[in-house]
Amino acid sequence: MCYFHNLIRLILLSVVLLLPAIAHAVDVLRYAEITDTIRLERPKDLNRYTALTDDDYHAVAEELGVEIAAIKAVVDIEAGRAHKGFYSPGLPIINFDMSMFRRMAKKRKINIAAYAKSHPVVFDRLRPSKYGSTQAAQYARFQSASAIDSVAAAEGTFWGMFQIGGFNWKICGCSSLEDFISRMSYSEREQLELFASFLKSTGFVRYLREKNWSAFARRYNGSSYASRRYHTRLAAAYKRHKNNE
């Protein structure tokens, strides 16, 4: 657990350094130096954060028995057409989910209502204009939630280009929550591998393989997927990528 708290502190340190620099150029090497201590090694370059290639997609698609276009379609919906898995080197894109944080905190017998005054950022609405971007605002909330309980905050957050909930760390084949966050923070290829493990463990890969968009959407996005047009947007994204092959 000590390692996990150190891991969270490293991520939060990156956030603390990042927020004041919103209006300035990002010192990429500095962030890499901080966050790479998570994996206890220094990268040869920073490409691993943004260099998910067609070869990567091909390898994982072959492993799963699905089409590359189908995987890219999921990325389109979860991460946008920019297909970015990182906000900044070592900082994966995240979506801090307040309702999920409440649920995870309750499981750990933590009454987060008691922190409403001491940690107002957690309870406030997302304020991209205040922090400079949506992701900076997400990290501000995550940072504040982690100060209440780092485990509940991490498990109540959706991570990476496939937006996998932290509470799914075991389903993704990780040895621990800290292993999950380390891998999410390491590279886009690691995020892709975690997605593959998640699909295989849950059996959701079957629906992606069959291009049964409604069945996949219901399981991956929840019962209200139709109101968000998740399945139709997924089908359209697949068609677009298939036509571009």
Helices and strands as residue ranges (DSSP letters): H 2-18, G 19-21, H 28-35, G 36-38, G 47-49, H 54-64, H 68-79, E 86-88, E 91-92, E 94-96, H 98-107, G 112-115, H 120-123, H 128-131, H 134-148, H 150-155, E 157-159, E 164-165, G 166-168, H 177-184, H 188-202, H 205-210, H 213-221, G 225-228, H 230-243
